Amino acid sequence: MIVLRKIFMVNSVDIRESMGIRTLHFGSDWIQGAMRVARPYQLVLEYTKEMMLSLILSDNLNPQRILLVGLGSASMAKFLYRHAKTSCIQVVEIDERVIHCARQFFKCPENDDRFQVDCADAFDWLMHQHEQFDLILVDGFDANAQAGRLDSKAFYLLCQQHLHPHGLMSVNLFNYRLRFQRSLSYLTHVFNHQFCYLPSGDQGNTIAFAGEGMALSDINWQEIKNRAIHFHHETGLNFTKLITRWQKISQM
């Protein structure tokens, strides 16, 4: 029997727990983030694991500065904090309630010399930044699963302008037909076709990667597979099947 326990609710933000998995919701059943209570640094949702593929796709295997847009349950933030030990991680989250819940219920790290969470609109925040990032991860949605201007040509241009010349951006896209095609057209325009995306799963998410050398035809599959073996050993995340399937689909 599945036991569902609602452990916190305030202003349409609620935390639920079932079978050892704690989840974040914005007043609906749609999951905004998840954590395995017994292993809080382990990634639970498949799309968050797929976004971490960016750590081996880029030739810069040790990104110095990482920007994460959208905190959610802090799953990716915690994973990066634990495994990208030489990186400075900047998180921008628009909703103060999310930051509060992430710290109270999902073991989000406190701010320190290599981890910082700012409560701000990421679009406005980036407009006032002068620093560049080696890796930008975009996973920002509101309670209605809308990315708003975080899924716009203007925002992707801002990200591109704040990427290191050899940097990489990874973005979580909903793969609903019209919306997805619009997002791809933005990436095509901003990154001059230097982007690719993973084969769609069954959860409505498609992860795209953009930056220099990120056209599908530029990917060195054997090199990526070799990096994946080392990454699996270091982090426990196994990308072998995903990469093999991606390669087969790309060659059809």
Beta strands, then each sheet from edge to edge (+ up, - down):
strand 1: 4-10
strand 2: 13-18
strand 3: 21-25
strand 4: 31-36
strand 5: 65-69
strand 6: 88-93
strand 7: 115-119
strand 8: 133-138
strand 9: 163-174
strand 10: 195-197
strand 11: 205-210
sheet 1: 1+ 2- 3+ 4-
sheet 2: 7+ 6+ 5+ 8+ 9+ 11- 10+
end
